[in-house]
Amino acid sequence: MTANNSSSAPASKPSRRDIIRLATALSGSAVLGLTVPTEGAAAGRGAQATGTLVGAIRWDAWVGGASHYGSGVNRTLSPDKYHFRLPFYADITVPQPNLIDQSFDSETTGAAPAGWTVTTPTGTDASVVEVSGKTGKSVRLRSSSGAAATLAHTFPAQERAVIVQWQWKETSAGQGSLASLRGGSSVVVDLATRVNGSAKELVYRATDGSWNVVQPIADDTWYSIKIIIDPAPPEAAAPFVDIFVDGLRKVRGATFRESTTVLDALSFGTSQGTACELYIDDVSVRVAESVNSDATLQSVMDQEIQYAKNAGIDYWAFVYYPQRPLARGRELYLSSARRADVNWCAILDGNFTGGYATNLPLLVEQFSEPNYQRVLGGRPLVYFFTSATADKVTQMRAACTQAGLPNPYIVVMAWTAQSAADLKTTVGADAVSRYATGEQNGAPYSELAGAEAGMWDQYAAAAGDVVPTVSTGWDKRTRYDYPLSWEPNYTGFKDEWTQQATPQEIATHLHGAVSWNNTHPGNASANTVLIYAWNEFDEGGWICPTLFEIKDAGRPLRLDAIAKVPRTSAGTPRRGSV
């Protein structure tokens, strides 16, 4: 079954069409209780504003499943437990993604497992059992003769990626137990155990029929196996198999054993010809990509602009990707008839600086546009996240001089106060900042906010001028569950998470940053703060309204709270003072 982008959804799930319709009605009316500026007032934001400017980072990999990046990010948020993070424009394309989900705990002890085709020749058996030292029940396969005991389970044919997981152990490891995933008559993956000399190993079979070692294994030890199989990756990439053991990717990008375009069956078996006792538990097969957060519609961008405007977001800081599809978000913003309602500026990383000679002139041209964010009487605001060098900063300043533009206000981002200060001095930047802040192991959001507020002082003491960062959250467990190709060092992500903030907690943290600017004018020359983030949904930081926020509450709760935060030392809301 191929996931589609239909606007329909079951009664318990909101449809994308309904959510966008509701979002349009909400953000375009007085129901939010916000003061909406006049066209003339909004246009006056180009120069330094009366109050603190509030920016928000945009990371626009939300380009739908048709691209490598969009597909990867969609897959991180496909598990039900992450759906609360989906943006308001997302579709739940596969409402029932679990094709097999069986723990065996509720089944009858001694019986064959339900839903499986069981083959037990003479001298073999397969039954549900209780295992000493393990909670719940498992399935045991035993063979003591030349025959093998097998279990097989079919599921609806899938043309896109699936994630297969199970736990298993052998009483005596390496006895030739086998797990296979098939598509029609083709075997896609064979995973087996073997004894190789004195070593006991988990192995998989390659296209040429050879067996390749995954890792050593031990007697009477449970292993958690996960396999990601994609027969038709985005952008015509080659089909691949990734194999994980206990959360660690042991095999990456393996080829299929036999070619197929579908996946439809999973089986387990003991070895034929070797006495074996194999235990299996917690088997699941699910569709890897069951949501689509396609932000490539002009109507979606226009709606985002309306939301940001109503909440008092002065500008978006786009992570500037010159290349498509990652440039698509910025392009849709620049083509919007509403682009004057929210300004923008650039965050430059290696994607931009890798082609600096080509990309810089195009950016400098955009500095003169009325909706490019400027500070301190007209200086274009630019952030460097990585790859800042003295030469690049000098080139940018020279290009602005040649174009008759004011000297750009350049902010360098770094993860520590000292490294930020050193970078600022080395490259000749004007100020320092930080992309985001997170806490570990489920720490409360208050700890994140407190630590980050302390960093404003640290960065100021080390470097002088600061743009305070206001992180709205941090939770990268999504990328541990589904590792992304551009982040190979994903294993620590299982511990990188902070508890979700309430809207009021986010507003309080933002208020603290605005107050810090007002009480530290010598360290906040540009008088701006930067929110992480507008749309880093799968990393855990966002203020863009979500699908279920709009459905369940009928309002953009985080933006509602942000809109009420005073933006001036007098304590008046930013929108009322424009």
C-alpha positions, 0 to 999 in steps of 0.5 A, a space after each residue: 500500500 502506497 501512502 497518498 496525500 489525500 485530504 481525507 482522514 478517519 473521524 477521529 483524525 483531523 483532515 488537512 483541508 479542515 485544519 487549514 480551513 479552521 486555521 484561516 478562519 482563526 488567524 484572520 479574525 479577532 478571535 485570537 484577541 490580538 491587535 493587528 497592525 495596519 499596513 503602514 505600521 507593519 511596513 515600518 519594521 524595516 529599521 530599528 523598532 521601538 521595542 525588542 524585535 522577536 525573530 524565529 528560526 525556520 528550518 524548512 526541510 518540511 517539503 513532503 515525502 517526495 524528497 530525501 529530506 522531507 521523507 526522512 523528517 516525515 518518518 521521524 514523526 510517523 509514530 503515533 507518540 510524535 503526532 502531537 508535533 505535526 504542523 497544522 498543514 500535515 496529513 496523516 496519510 496512513 491512519 493504521 500504520 501498524 501491520 503487525 503488532 504482537 506482544 503475545 502477552 494476552 495469548 493462551 500459554 501452550 497454544 500456537 500464536 494467533 495470526 501466524 502460520 505455524 509449521 511444526 513437523 515431528 520433533 518440533 513445536 511452536 507455542 506461547 510460553 512464559 519465560 523466566 526473568 522476562 515480563 509477559 509471554 513469548 513464543 518458543 520454537 524448538 527443534 530436536 530433529 532434522 526438521 525446522 519449526 517455523 512461523 510466518 505472518 503476511 501483511 498487506 503489500 507495501 511499496 514503500 519503507 517498513 520498519 520491522 522489529 522483534 526481540 529474540 534469543 537462543 538458549 544456545 546461541 548460533 544454532 542457525 535460527 532464521 528471520 526472513 522478510 519477503 516480497 512475493 516470492 522474493 526474499 528481501 532480507 535473511 538474518 540468521 545465527 551461526 557458529 563460526 569457529 569459536 565465534 557465535 555470530 548474527 549474520 545477514 545474507 548478501 545479494 551474492 548469497 554470502 553471509 556477512 557478520 552483523 555482530 557477535 551473540 551470546 547464549 541465553 541473551 535477548 537481542 532487540 532487532 530493528 530492520 528498516 527496508 525501503 524498496 522505493 526511496 525518494 528521488 530514485 535512490 537505490 533500495 536499501 536495508 538498515 539493520 539495528 541491534 539494541 538500538 545501534 545501526 550495525 548494517 547501513 545501506 545493504 542491498 536486497 538479497 533478491 529484487 522486489 518492489 513490494 514487502 508482504 511477509 515475515 517469518 521466523 524458523 529454527 535451523 534444519 538439521 540442528 537442535 535449537 530453542 528460539 524465543 521470539 517476542 514483541 514483533 511489529 511491522 509498521 509503515 515507516 512513513 505514515 504522515 506527510 508534512 508538505 509545506 510546498 503550497 503557497 496557501 500554507 506559507 501565506 497562512 504561516 505568515 498570518 499566524 506569525 504576524 498575529 503573534 508579533 513575530 517580527 522576522 523569520 531567520 531562514 536557515 539559508 539553503 541555496 539548493 532545492 528542495 530545501 530552498 522551497 520554503 524561503 522561495 514561497 515566502 518571497 513569492 507571497 503577497 503577504 511577505 511584507 507582514 513578517 520580515 526575514 533574514 538569513 542564517 548561513 551554514 555550510 550549504 550557503 558558504 560552500 558556494 559563497 562566491 555564487 551565493 553572496 551576490 544574490 543575498 546582498 541584492 536581497 538586503 535592499 528589499 523592504 522586507 529584509 530585517 534591518 537593525 540599528 538604523 538600517 543594517 542588514 541582519 545576518 547570522 552565521 551558524 557555521 563556516 564563518 571566516 574572516 575572509 567571508 565576513 570581509 567579503 560580505 561587508 565589502 559587497 554591501 559597501 559596493 552596493 551602497 548598503 549599510 554595513 551588515 550586522 553580523 552575528 555568529 552562533 556557537 555552542 559555548 560563550 568562549 567559542 562564540 567570543 573567540 569566533 567573533 574576534 577572529 572573523 570580525 563579527 558584531 555579536 554572538 548568539 546560539 542556535 538552541 539549548 537543550 537538556 538531557 534525560 527528560 529534565 523539566 523545561 524550567 531547567 532549560 530556560 534557566 540554563 539558557 537565561 544564564 548563558 545570556 550573561 555568559 555570552 555577554 561577559 565573554 563577547 559583548 553584544 548578544 542576541 539572546 536565544 529563546 529555545 522552546 524545547 529540545 527532544 531528538 528521540 524522534 531521530 533516534 527512533 528513525 536515524 536520518 542519513 545526514 546525522 550518522 551519530 544519532 545514538 545519543 539522541 535517546 537521552 537528548 530530551 527535555 519535557 514539553 513546555 507549556 505555552 505560558 512557560 515559553 512566553 515567560 522565557 521570551 519575556 525574560 529575554 526581552 527584559 534582559 535586552 532592556 536591562 542590558 542595553 550595552 550588550 544588546 545593541 540590536 535589541 533583538 531576540 531569536 526563538 528556536 524555532 518556528 518549525 523544528 518539529 522533529 528536534 522538539 522546538 516549535 511555535 508554528 501551530 500544530 495539527 492537533 492544537 488547532 483541532 483540539 483547542 481551536 487556537 494556536 496556543 503557543 502563539 497566543 501566549 507569545 503575542 501577550 509578551 511585552 516587547 518594550 521596557 514600558 511593558 506594552 505589547 509589541 503589536 500595540 506599539 508598532 
